[in-house]
Amino acid sequence: MHDEHEWDVSTIAIRTGHQRTAESEHSEPIYPTSSFVFDTAAEAAARFSGDMPGNVYSRFTNPTVKTFEARLAAMEGGDSCVATASGMAAILATCMGLLEQGDHIVSSRAIFGSTVMLFNKYLSRFGITTSYAELSDLDSWKDAITPETRMLFLETPSNPLTEVGDIEALAQLAHDNDAILVVDNCFCTPVVQQPLKLGADIVVHSATKYIDGQGRCVGGAVVGDSKRVGEEVFGVLRTGGPAMSPFNAWVFLKGLETLELRMQRHCDNAASLATWLEQQDAVEEVYFPGLESHRQFALIQKQQRMPGGIVSFILKGGREKAWQLIDSVTLMSITANLGDTKSTITHPATTTHARLTPEEKEAAGIAEGLVRISVGLENVDDLLADLERAFSGL
Ligand SMILES: *Cc1c(COP(=O)(O)O)cnc(C)c1O
């Protein structure tokens, strides 16, 4: 007999969650059905009330979605997972399920733009307020906490400067203040970092990025304990409805099977590019968690299994040089998306971070010469040749 608790995350990603049907299929089936039938009126009543486990309606019970949820929960080391229509739906459902009017969130400053919008514009309408802290400065988190703080929220490493938050220390801080720690683990995925094992209470994902990893579907997930996620967040999904489709769940399920292999290649390619970039005279600074020059290298070694696939760097010469470089590469795609097989290159100051004022950009380190690459799975020599050619023309 095998013991699933002993398995490495790469084995869990391939072997967990699927309960083979009477058809003896090897690969996980897709169930494109909105509803399910019952043998008797009494069984229908029991399934609706929850007294009898089983499928009811695909807004909240679909076998393909459940297989994805079981697999991702096991990979993160959580008891429960709820799949959602998008990464933003995962964050929305987490806040709606676990917070109420009057509650306060402390979030790291460098988070996904739509998350800032959700906190500042929408949650505030319902009496939930948010303050921002500096990700790597524990004192700034302590200073931001009020008696109403019920949630600490962060992304680590940050985008695009790959700053890192100490998950273990922040989980302790949250718990000392009767709050929970929520980690957006989209940049790492569970094969790189497992926040729940470091003390975090909830992990949220945009499956759109590395979990799919091939730029096909939009989806998300919330992972945690069976009370908070299995009941509270699930309740929001069941009632509010931002559910994942069975087809998308199947795509993500197959994505999980190759996730470790893909992350390994993303990270290896990124490390080669970062090392090369550090040697270029035209480059002022390189940000990559795999470089020994990263000022938080010790924490990264403790908390991540791999460095991740995002490399950012500042070119001397500001926006003009940055745009010139971006326009000169031919293999990489100019797009702000990330976590794809295809390498993408972007200028944060005029795209993902364009809404910030010049002062805010300065404070956040979003220089005009900053370029971000989400390193894909192409051959590393081809990627380096693309960069070399573009650099030689600067
Ligand atoms: C993309 C992203 C999200 C939002 O996910 P969607 O699937 O686009 O809704 C949230 N957090 C991070 C870190 C992201 O990169």
The ligand as a MOL file (V3000), in Angstrom:
LIG
                    3D

  0  0  0     0  0            999 V3000
M  V30 BEGIN CTAB
M  V30 COUNTS 15 15 0 0 0
M  V30 BEGIN ATOM
M  V30 1 C -3.1980 37.2930 -12.4520 0
M  V30 2 C -3.1210 37.4180 -10.9900 0
M  V30 3 C -4.2850 37.4840 -10.2010 0
M  V30 4 C -5.6740 37.4880 -10.8000 0
M  V30 5 O -5.9550 36.3090 -11.4510 0
M  V30 6 P -7.0160 36.1970 -12.6630 0
M  V30 7 O -7.0560 34.7410 -12.9360 0
M  V30 8 O -6.4880 37.0270 -13.7830 0
M  V30 9 O -8.3130 36.7320 -12.1370 0
M  V30 10 C -4.1270 37.5590 -8.8330 0
M  V30 11 N -2.9180 37.5800 -8.2570 0
M  V30 12 C -1.7790 37.5330 -8.9880 0
M  V30 13 C -0.4660 37.5520 -8.2910 0
M  V30 14 C -1.8370 37.4590 -10.3720 0
M  V30 15 O -0.7040 37.4320 -11.0890 0
M  V30 END ATOM
M  V30 BEGIN BOND
M  V30 1 1 1 2
M  V30 2 1 2 3
M  V30 3 2 2 14
M  V30 4 1 3 4
M  V30 5 2 3 10
M  V30 6 1 4 5
M  V30 7 1 5 6
M  V30 8 2 6 7
M  V30 9 1 6 8
M  V30 10 1 6 9
M  V30 11 1 10 11
M  V30 12 2 11 12
M  V30 13 1 12 13
M  V30 14 1 12 14
M  V30 15 1 14 15
M  V30 END BOND
M  V30 END CTAB
M  END
